[in-house]
Amino acid sequence: MRIWKEIWDYAKMIIIVVVIVTLVNSVVLINAKIPSESMEKTIMTGDRIFGFRLAYGLNLDFFGHEISKKIKDPERFDIVIFKYPDDESQLFIKRIIGLSGDKVEIKDGKVYINDKELKSDVYGITDYIDYPGIAEEPITLGDDEYFCLGDNRPVSQDSRYEEVGPVKRSIIVGKVWIRIWPLTKFGKVS
């Protein structure tokens, strides 16, 4: 009898831990391994990061019912995690360059926001963007739309590409928070 009580106590403890880890993983944190070089030199291929799902509010699908609560808007230069528009199982990590309502254009290799060159963008790995994509012509972002670029722009598939385009807030699942691997680079990512 006593041994069954101990086994049951251990089983309850394991169940509680599994439930807590599942909740944290699905509601609070995103654990991701960086698969490509599109965000280098900020985040390197193979790095592991935690993203914070609640950075901009709550956006959950709870048994087919969407629960959402907007806390704050993403800001320019935030590094966000979003679902690929045509494949929600695939996550992208990019930097927000254009905000809702902005007019974005890439001309002569430079990013322009509302007809002014974005000089505060110090994150790109190059000073010149070879491929402007759909931003060769001005794009005015709608409500809750963002223009995102990878820091390694020569190899990044981002908002310049028609398949990705402007990123809707509804597919943003979180904000990159900390790098957890490699341990020598452990810390906040910005």
C-alpha positions in Angstrom: 0.0 0.0 0.0 2.7 2.4 1.0 4.7 1.9 -2.2 1.6 2.6 -4.4 1.1 5.9 -2.5 4.7 6.9 -3.3 4.4 5.9 -6.9 1.2 7.9 -7.1 2.9 10.9 -5.5 5.7 10.8 -8.1 3.2 10.4 -10.9 1.3 13.5 -9.8 4.5 15.4 -9.5 5.5 14.4 -13.1 2.1 15.3 -14.4 2.2 18.7 -12.8 5.7 19.4 -14.2 4.5 18.3 -17.7 1.5 20.6 -17.5 3.6 23.6 -16.3 6.2 23.1 -19.0 3.5 22.7 -21.7 1.8 25.9 -20.5 5.0 27.9 -20.4 6.0 26.7 -23.9 2.6 27.4 -25.4 1.7 30.6 -23.6 4.9 32.3 -22.4 8.0 31.3 -24.2 9.1 30.2 -27.7 12.2 28.0 -27.9 13.7 28.2 -31.4 16.9 27.2 -33.1 18.1 29.5 -35.8 18.1 27.5 -39.1 19.7 30.1 -41.5 22.1 33.0 -41.7 19.3 35.6 -42.4 19.8 37.4 -39.1 23.6 37.2 -38.9 25.6 39.0 -37.3 22.9 39.6 -34.6 21.8 36.0 -34.3 24.0 33.3 -35.8 23.0 30.0 -37.6 22.6 27.3 -34.9 22.0 29.8 -32.0 19.1 28.9 -29.7 16.9 31.7 -28.5 13.9 32.2 -26.3 11.1 34.5 -27.6 8.6 36.1 -25.3 5.0 35.3 -26.5 3.4 37.9 -24.2 5.6 40.9 -25.4 2.7 42.4 -27.4 -0.2 40.8 -25.7 -2.1 37.5 -25.6 -3.0 35.8 -28.9 -4.1 32.2 -28.2 -6.1 29.6 -30.0 -7.9 27.8 -27.1 -9.8 24.8 -28.4 -10.8 26.6 -31.6 -11.6 29.9 -29.9 -9.2 32.8 -30.4 -8.4 34.7 -27.2 -6.5 37.9 -27.8 -5.6 40.9 -25.7 -3.4 43.7 -27.2 -1.0 45.1 -24.6 1.4 47.1 -26.8 2.4 47.5 -30.4 5.6 46.2 -31.9 8.2 48.9 -32.3 10.7 49.7 -35.1 13.8 47.5 -34.9 12.2 44.9 -32.6 13.2 41.4 -33.6 10.0 39.4 -34.0 9.0 35.8 -34.5 6.1 35.3 -36.9 4.4 32.4 -38.7 5.2 32.1 -42.4 2.1 33.3 -44.2 1.5 30.0 -46.2 2.8 27.5 -43.6 1.9 28.3 -40.0 4.2 25.5 -38.8 7.3 27.4 -40.0 8.5 30.4 -37.9 10.5 33.4 -39.2 12.7 35.7 -37.2 13.2 39.2 -38.7 13.6 42.8 -37.6 10.7 45.3 -37.9 11.7 48.2 -40.2 8.3 49.7 -41.2 5.3 50.2 -38.8 1.6 50.3 -39.5 0.7 53.3 -41.6 4.3 53.8 -42.8 5.1 54.1 -46.5 8.2 51.9 -47.2 10.3 52.0 -50.3 13.8 50.7 -51.2 15.5 52.7 -53.8 19.2 53.1 -54.7 19.9 50.4 -52.2 18.5 52.3 -49.2 15.4 52.0 -47.1 13.0 55.0 -47.1 10.2 55.4 -44.5 7.7 58.1 -45.4 10.1 59.4 -48.1 13.0 59.8 -45.6 16.1 57.6 -45.7 16.1 55.4 -42.6 19.6 56.3 -41.3 19.1 54.8 -37.8 19.0 51.3 -39.3 22.4 50.1 -38.2 21.5 46.5 -38.1 21.9 45.5 -41.7 25.0 43.5 -42.5 25.5 45.7 -45.6 24.9 49.3 -46.3 23.3 48.6 -49.7 20.3 46.5 -50.5 20.8 44.8 -53.9 17.2 43.4 -54.1 14.4 45.8 -53.3 11.7 43.2 -54.3 8.1 44.5 -53.9 9.5 47.5 -52.1 10.9 48.9 -55.3 7.6 50.6 -55.5 6.3 52.4 -52.4 4.2 50.2 -50.1 1.9 51.8 -47.6 1.4 49.4 -44.7 -2.2 48.9 -43.5 -3.4 48.7 -39.9 -1.5 46.1 -38.0 1.0 45.4 -40.8 4.8 45.6 -40.4 7.6 45.5 -42.9 10.3 43.2 -41.7 13.9 42.6 -43.0 16.6 40.1 -42.0 19.8 41.7 -40.8 21.7 39.7 -43.4 19.7 41.2 -46.2 21.6 39.6 -49.2 20.3 36.1 -48.1 17.1 36.9 -46.1 13.7 36.0 -47.4 11.6 38.8 -45.8 8.9 41.4 -46.5 10.6 42.3 -49.8 9.4 39.0 -51.2 5.9 38.6 -52.4 5.5 35.2 -50.6 6.1 37.0 -47.3 5.1 40.6 -47.9 4.0 42.9 -45.1 3.7 40.9 -41.9 0.3 41.1 -40.2 0.2 41.4 -36.4 -2.1 38.4 -36.2 0.8 36.1 -37.3 3.4 37.6 -34.9 3.8 35.1 -32.1 6.4 36.9 -30.0 9.5 39.0 -29.6 13.1 37.6 -29.5 14.2 37.9 -25.9 17.4 36.0 -25.0 20.0 33.8 -26.6 20.5 30.7 -24.5 23.0 28.9 -26.8 25.9 29.1 -27.2 26.5 29.8 -23.5 29.4 32.1 -24.4 26.9 34.5 -25.9 24.1 34.0 -23.4 22.1 37.2 -22.9 19.5 39.6 -24.2 19.2 39.9 -28.0 18.6 43.3 -29.6 
